[in-house]
Amino acid sequence: MAICTNCPFRAQYKRRPNSLLGRLWRWHAGWCPGWNAYMKSLPQEERADLAKRYQLKRFL
């Protein structure tokens, strides 16, 4: 999903993970079908890196 790579909420999470929008994106990423499809489309190494960075245990 190209939109997931340029998501403004994801960028907010990168800048300030404890902000309201950052926490909202983190919660949303846990169940978003687009994010899940995006993660599954990535190579294993990149997927593991993102999962570790965003603390998404289901993709490790």
N, C-alpha and C positions, 0 to 999 in steps of 0.2 A: 504494500500500500504506500504509494508515494506521499499521500497526505500525512501518514504517520511520521515520516522522516522530517517533515517541515511543520509539524504541529506546534502552534504557539504555546499551548499549555505544556507540552513536553519541554520546550525551551525555557519556560518559566520554572519548571521543576529543576532543570539543570542549573539555573541561576540561583534560585532560592527554594530548596525542597520543602522547607517548613512553612512557606507562604500558603495562603488559602488556595490559590490556583494550583500551586505545586502539589499540595495534598489532594486536591480534587482530581488532578490528572493521575496521580498514583493510584487512587481508589478506582478511577475509571479504567486504567490499564489492566486491572485485575480481571475484568469481565468483558471488555470491549471486543466484539467479534473482528473488527478491522485490525486491532493491535495483535490479536491472536493469530490471524492470518499472516500479518506482516512478520511476526516472530517465526512462524513456521516456514516462511519462505527464505529465511536467512540461512547461510551456512552455519554449521554447528558451533564453530569457534566464535563467530560474531554473535550468535544467539546467546551463548554462554556469557560473553562479555557484557552484553546489554542486560541480561538477567541478573548478573552480579551487581552491575552499576545501579539498577533500579530496584534491587531486592525482590525480584520476581522468582520465587523458588520453584514454581511449576515449570519453568523453562530450563532449569539447570540439568 
